[in-house]
Amino acid sequence: MAALDVLQAAQLEFISPAAGFVGVQDGAQVDVVWSTPWELTNLEVWQGSGQDGSYIVDVLGANLTQQTTTYSWNAPSTADSRGPIHFRLQKGDLPNDCETCIASSSTFSIEGAATQPRASSTPTSSPEAAESTAAAASTSAPGGISHGAKLGIGLGVGLGAPIFFALIALMLLCLRRRQRRQHQIEQLNNVHRRQKEMQAQEVVAADTRYSTGAESWLTKSSEKTKSYHGPFEFEEEPGRVKPGWERLFGRNGIPHFTIPERSKSGRAVFKS
């Protein structure tokens, strides 16, 4: 396996531009030719690095097959140039961050553009040294995303999804508790309202029984009691005495008083 990796690494290389290619006129066409053992290969052009160590990366071709091994690139103007330029090959499918999966061309510049001196212009050393910085500043195609970026995305999704679902579950639990609390309060209010209604009905029933009892008692008493203004039982009509009551009240209602007489024996005898 190690021998196969070495063989494949030796085969991933640039044929053009060849070693010693150091400059090109602005707007000129550069023919890029390479060989690759991989089924999918990414072709990129790197400019820089800048003062902060970052690179400007343009993806010229993503997931190119083994049948596509050439590309015509037009050099930018001196105004658009951002320092030294080199081409870079990278394996398209994963894993693609190994040392044998990357190859770089020699560094060159656009004539007339201000360039920064480089300590080394070897095809493979400088791009590998800037790999960590380029991963953050590059704009690569979907097939050329670095392993570190994919690992970060995976960790973000893996950690964020449980937290998101936990927050959703907590919100649902709080909502359910609130609904249950409102239901209990509503039940207590209904019980209290029914108790008040029952008490009011009992008071009305008691008042009704009391009023009915008093009315019936008064009715019975009134039936038994004769009116004071009605005729007495000894009156035949107002001002006249019934027959048989004359000895007490006289014929015209005037009381008749009989003076007793004394008999020979000395006892009092009443005569009508």
C-alpha positions as CSV (number, residue, x, y, z in Angstrom):
1,M,0.0,0.0,0.0
2,A,2.8,2.4,0.8
3,A,4.5,1.7,-2.5
4,L,1.2,2.3,-4.3
5,D,0.8,5.7,-2.6
6,V,4.3,6.7,-3.6
7,L,3.7,5.7,-7.2
8,Q,0.4,7.6,-7.2
9,A,2.0,10.7,-5.7
10,A,4.7,10.6,-8.4
11,Q,2.1,10.5,-11.1
12,L,0.1,13.5,-9.7
13,E,2.1,16.3,-11.2
14,F,2.1,19.3,-13.5
15,I,3.5,18.9,-17.0
16,S,3.0,22.6,-17.9
17,P,3.9,25.1,-16.7
18,A,7.2,23.4,-16.3
19,A,9.9,24.1,-13.7
20,G,11.6,27.5,-14.3
21,F,8.4,29.2,-15.4
22,V,8.7,32.5,-13.5
23,G,6.6,35.1,-15.3
24,V,3.9,35.9,-17.8
25,Q,2.5,39.0,-19.5
26,D,-0.8,40.3,-18.1
27,G,-3.7,38.9,-20.2
28,A,-1.6,36.2,-21.8
29,Q,-2.9,32.6,-22.1
30,V,-1.3,29.9,-20.0
31,D,-1.8,26.3,-21.0
32,V,-2.0,24.1,-17.9
33,V,-1.3,20.4,-18.4
34,W,-1.1,17.7,-15.8
35,S,-1.3,14.0,-15.1
36,T,-3.3,12.3,-12.4
37,P,-4.0,8.7,-11.2
38,W,-7.2,9.8,-9.4
39,E,-10.7,9.4,-10.9
40,L,-11.6,13.0,-9.8
41,T,-9.2,15.9,-9.6
42,N,-9.6,19.6,-8.6
43,L,-7.6,22.3,-10.3
44,E,-7.0,25.6,-8.5
45,V,-5.0,28.8,-8.9
46,W,-3.5,30.4,-5.8
47,Q,-2.5,34.1,-5.4
48,G,-0.5,35.3,-2.4
49,S,0.3,35.1,0.3
50,G,-0.6,38.5,1.6
51,Q,0.7,40.3,4.7
52,D,-1.6,38.3,6.9
53,G,-0.5,35.0,5.3
54,S,-3.8,34.4,3.5
55,Y,-4.2,33.2,-0.2
56,I,-6.8,34.1,-2.8
57,V,-8.0,30.8,-4.3
58,D,-9.9,30.4,-7.5
59,V,-11.3,26.9,-8.5
60,L,-10.6,26.4,-12.2
61,G,-12.1,22.9,-12.3
62,A,-13.8,20.7,-9.8
63,N,-14.0,16.9,-9.9
64,L,-12.3,16.7,-13.3
65,T,-12.1,13.2,-14.7
66,Q,-8.9,11.5,-16.0
67,Q,-10.0,12.4,-19.5
68,T,-9.7,16.1,-18.7
69,T,-6.0,17.0,-18.1
70,T,-5.6,20.4,-19.8
71,Y,-6.9,23.9,-19.1
72,S,-6.3,27.3,-20.7
73,W,-6.0,30.1,-18.2
74,N,-5.8,33.8,-19.0
75,A,-3.5,35.7,-16.7
76,P,-5.1,38.7,-14.9
77,S,-4.0,42.3,-15.4
78,T,-1.3,43.7,-13.2
79,A,-4.0,45.7,-11.3
80,D,-5.9,42.5,-10.5
81,S,-2.8,40.6,-9.5
82,R,-2.3,39.9,-5.8
83,G,1.2,38.6,-5.6
84,P,2.9,35.4,-6.7
85,I,0.8,32.8,-8.5
86,H,0.9,29.0,-8.7
87,F,-1.4,26.2,-9.8
88,R,-2.5,23.4,-7.4
89,L,-3.9,19.9,-8.0
90,Q,-5.9,18.0,-5.3
91,K,-7.7,14.7,-5.3
92,G,-11.4,15.3,-5.7
93,D,-13.0,12.6,-3.6
94,L,-12.3,11.9,0.1
95,P,-9.9,11.5,1.7
96,N,-8.1,14.3,-0.1
97,D,-5.9,16.0,2.6
98,C,-3.0,13.6,2.5
99,E,0.4,14.5,1.3
100,T,0.2,12.3,-1.7
101,C,-3.2,13.9,-2.8
102,I,-1.8,17.4,-3.5
103,A,0.7,18.7,-6.1
104,S,1.7,22.3,-7.0
105,S,3.3,24.0,-9.9
106,S,6.2,26.4,-9.7
107,T,5.5,29.9,-8.6
108,F,5.4,32.7,-11.1
109,S,4.2,36.4,-11.3
110,I,2.5,38.8,-13.6
111,E,5.1,41.1,-15.2
112,G,4.7,44.6,-13.9
113,A,2.9,43.7,-10.7
114,A,4.5,44.2,-7.3
115,T,5.5,40.9,-6.0
116,Q,6.7,39.8,-2.6
117,P,9.9,37.8,-2.2
118,R,9.5,34.2,-1.4
119,A,12.1,32.1,0.6
120,S,11.4,29.0,-1.5
121,S,9.7,28.3,-4.9
122,T,9.7,24.6,-4.8
123,P,6.5,23.1,-6.3
124,T,5.4,21.2,-3.3
125,S,6.8,22.9,-0.1
126,S,5.1,26.3,0.0
127,P,1.5,25.2,-0.7
128,E,1.7,22.5,1.9
129,A,3.0,25.0,4.5
130,A,0.1,27.3,3.8
131,E,-2.5,24.5,3.8
132,S,-4.1,25.5,7.2
133,T,-4.4,29.2,6.2
134,A,-5.8,28.5,2.8
135,A,-8.5,26.2,4.2
136,A,-10.1,29.2,5.9
137,A,-9.7,31.7,3.1
138,S,-10.4,29.5,0.1
139,T,-13.5,29.4,-2.0
140,S,-13.4,25.8,-3.2
141,A,-15.9,23.8,-5.1
142,P,-18.2,21.3,-3.4
143,G,-15.9,18.4,-4.2
144,G,-12.8,20.2,-3.0
145,I,-13.9,21.0,0.6
146,S,-11.1,20.1,3.0
147,H,-11.3,17.4,5.6
148,G,-11.0,19.9,8.4
149,A,-13.9,22.0,7.1
150,K,-16.1,18.9,6.7
151,L,-15.1,17.8,10.2
152,G,-16.1,21.2,11.6
153,I,-19.4,21.1,9.8
154,G,-20.1,17.6,11.0
155,L,-19.3,18.6,14.6
156,G,-21.5,21.7,14.3
157,V,-24.5,19.7,13.0
158,G,-23.9,16.9,15.5
159,L,-23.7,19.2,18.5
160,G,-26.4,21.7,17.3
161,A,-29.1,19.2,16.5
162,P,-29.4,17.7,20.0
163,I,-29.4,21.2,21.6
164,F,-32.1,22.3,19.1
165,F,-34.3,19.3,19.8
166,A,-33.8,19.7,23.5
167,L,-35.0,23.3,23.3
168,I,-38.0,22.2,21.4
169,A,-38.8,19.5,23.9
170,L,-38.4,22.0,26.8
171,M,-40.8,24.5,25.1
172,L,-43.4,21.7,24.6
173,L,-43.1,20.7,28.2
174,C,-43.5,24.2,29.5
175,L,-46.5,24.7,27.2
176,R,-48.1,21.5,28.4
177,R,-47.6,22.4,32.1
178,R,-49.1,25.8,31.5
179,Q,-52.2,24.3,29.8
180,R,-52.6,21.8,32.7
181,R,-52.3,24.6,35.2
182,Q,-55.0,26.6,33.3
183,H,-57.2,23.5,33.2
184,Q,-56.9,23.0,37.0
185,I,-57.7,26.7,37.7
186,E,-60.8,26.4,35.4
187,Q,-62.0,23.3,37.2
188,L,-61.6,25.0,40.6
189,N,-63.5,28.1,39.4
190,N,-66.3,25.8,38.1
191,V,-66.6,24.0,41.5
192,H,-66.6,27.4,43.3
193,R,-69.3,28.7,41.0
194,R,-71.5,25.6,41.5
195,Q,-71.2,25.9,45.2
196,K,-72.3,29.5,45.1
197,E,-75.3,28.5,42.9
198,M,-76.3,25.7,45.3
199,Q,-76.1,28.0,48.3
200,A,-78.2,30.6,46.5
201,Q,-80.8,27.9,45.6
202,E,-80.9,26.7,49.2
203,V,-81.5,30.3,50.5
204,V,-84.3,30.7,47.9
205,A,-85.9,27.4,48.9
206,A,-85.7,28.3,52.6
207,D,-87.4,31.7,52.0
208,T,-90.1,30.0,49.9
209,R,-90.8,27.4,52.7
210,Y,-90.9,30.1,55.3
211,S,-93.3,32.3,53.2
212,T,-95.5,29.4,52.4
213,G,-95.8,28.3,56.0
214,A,-96.6,31.8,57.3
215,E,-99.2,32.3,54.6
216,S,-100.9,28.9,55.4
217,W,-100.9,29.6,59.1
218,L,-102.4,33.0,58.6
219,T,-105.0,31.5,56.2
220,K,-106.0,28.8,58.7
221,S,-106.2,31.3,61.6
222,S,-108.3,33.7,59.5
223,E,-110.7,31.0,58.7
224,K,-111.2,30.1,62.4
225,T,-111.3,33.8,63.6
226,K,-114.4,35.8,62.9
227,S,-114.2,39.4,62.0
228,Y,-114.7,41.9,64.8
229,H,-117.0,44.0,62.5
230,G,-119.2,41.0,61.7
231,P,-122.6,40.4,63.4
232,F,-122.5,38.7,66.8
233,E,-124.3,35.4,67.3
234,F,-127.1,37.1,69.3
235,E,-127.8,39.6,66.5
236,E,-130.2,39.0,63.8
237,E,-129.2,42.0,61.9
238,P,-127.4,45.2,63.0
239,G,-129.4,46.7,65.9
240,R,-131.9,43.8,66.4
241,V,-131.7,40.9,68.9
242,K,-132.4,37.3,67.9
243,P,-135.5,35.8,69.5
244,G,-134.6,34.2,72.9
245,W,-132.0,36.8,73.7
246,E,-134.4,39.5,74.8
247,R,-134.0,38.8,78.6
248,L,-130.4,39.9,78.3
249,F,-130.5,42.7,75.7
250,G,-134.2,43.6,75.5
251,R,-136.3,43.7,72.4
252,N,-134.5,46.7,70.7
253,G,-131.0,45.7,71.8
254,I,-131.2,47.8,75.0
255,P,-130.1,45.7,78.0
256,H,-133.0,44.8,80.3
257,F,-132.2,44.7,84.0
258,T,-134.6,42.8,86.3
259,I,-134.9,43.9,89.9
260,P,-135.2,40.9,92.2
261,E,-138.1,40.8,94.7
262,R,-137.8,39.2,98.1
263,S,-140.1,36.3,98.9
264,K,-141.6,35.6,102.2
265,S,-138.7,33.4,103.0
266,G,-136.4,36.2,102.4
267,R,-134.8,34.9,99.2
268,A,-134.5,37.0,96.0
269,V,-136.8,36.0,93.1
270,F,-136.3,37.4,89.6
271,K,-139.3,38.1,87.5
272,S,-139.3,38.8,83.8
